[in-house]
Amino acid sequence: MRTKLLQEIESCRNQMISIAASTSLTDEEVLKLSKELDVLLNQYQKYEETLK
């Protein structure tokens, strides 16, 4: 689970950076990916808290 989440986070982050570099930080797709990244990061944080 941890590895899968980390892979998804990295993939989403890379997509967001790539699109932002070729468009702008306010591009609709960049904002969508940013929200997805927030969700993934929250999931990861909750997962890590369950391991404590």
C-alpha positions as CSV (number, residue, x, y, z in Angstrom):
1,M,0.0,0.0,0.0
2,R,2.8,2.4,1.0
3,T,4.7,1.8,-2.2
4,K,1.6,2.2,-4.4
5,L,0.7,5.5,-2.8
6,L,4.2,6.8,-3.1
7,Q,4.3,5.9,-6.8
8,E,0.9,7.6,-7.4
9,I,2.1,10.7,-5.6
10,E,5.3,10.9,-7.6
11,S,3.4,10.3,-10.9
12,C,0.8,13.0,-10.1
13,R,3.5,15.4,-9.0
14,N,5.5,14.9,-12.2
15,Q,2.5,15.3,-14.4
16,M,1.5,18.5,-12.6
17,I,5.0,20.0,-12.9
18,S,5.3,19.0,-16.6
19,I,2.0,20.6,-17.5
20,A,2.6,23.7,-15.4
21,A,6.0,24.2,-17.2
22,S,4.3,24.2,-20.6
23,T,1.2,26.2,-19.6
24,S,0.8,28.1,-16.4
25,L,0.2,27.4,-12.7
26,T,-3.4,28.4,-13.0
27,D,-4.1,26.1,-15.9
28,E,-7.3,24.0,-15.3
29,E,-5.4,20.7,-15.6
30,V,-2.7,21.8,-13.2
31,L,-5.3,22.8,-10.6
32,K,-7.0,19.4,-11.1
33,L,-3.8,17.6,-10.6
34,S,-2.9,19.7,-7.6
35,K,-6.2,18.7,-5.9
36,E,-5.5,15.0,-6.8
37,L,-2.1,15.3,-5.2
38,D,-3.6,16.8,-2.1
39,V,-5.9,13.8,-1.8
40,L,-3.0,11.4,-2.3
41,L,-0.9,13.1,0.2
42,N,-3.7,13.1,2.8
43,Q,-4.2,9.3,2.2
44,Y,-0.5,8.8,2.7
45,Q,-0.4,10.7,5.9
46,K,-3.4,8.8,7.3
47,Y,-1.8,5.5,6.3
48,E,1.4,6.5,8.0
49,E,-0.5,7.5,11.2
50,T,-2.1,4.0,11.3
51,L,1.4,2.5,11.5
52,K,2.3,4.4,14.7
